[in-house]
Amino acid sequence: MTLAELVELDEGWQSRALCKGATSLFFPGRGEDTSAAKAICEPCPVRERCLEHALTYPEKIGIYGGYTEKERRLMRRQRREDAA
């Protein structure tokens, strides 16, 4: 099975996300409070998969896996440094 086929099979994780239907919370304006979105992420059964998606396919806006883009940018930078 190819990588593309594996990714396609795993895309069903989004249907199990606790944020399903509450997307406006996950795209706050600059400087707006993100705590409500992060609180929904905390117990989410697909939180890790969501975060990995946002790290792999760099999502530029929104809360994914309980982290903002700024927080994810730092994570990606750390991964690159760790890999070097």
Rosetta blueprint (number, residue, H / E / L):
1 M L
2 T L
3 L H
4 A H
5 E H
6 L H
7 V H
8 E H
9 L H
10 D H
11 E H
12 G H
13 W H
14 Q H
15 S H
16 R H
17 A L
18 L L
19 C L
20 K L
21 G L
22 A L
23 T H
24 S H
25 L H
26 F H
27 F L
28 P L
29 G L
30 R L
31 G L
32 E L
33 D L
34 T L
35 S H
36 A H
37 A H
38 K H
39 A H
40 I H
41 C H
42 E L
43 P L
44 C L
45 P L
46 V L
47 R H
48 E H
49 R H
50 C H
51 L H
52 E H
53 H H
54 A H
55 L H
56 T H
57 Y L
58 P L
59 E L
60 K L
61 I L
62 G L
63 I L
64 Y E
65 G L
66 G L
67 Y E
68 T L
69 E H
70 K H
71 E H
72 R H
73 R H
74 L H
75 M H
76 R H
77 R H
78 Q H
79 R H
80 R H
81 E H
82 D H
83 A H
84 A L
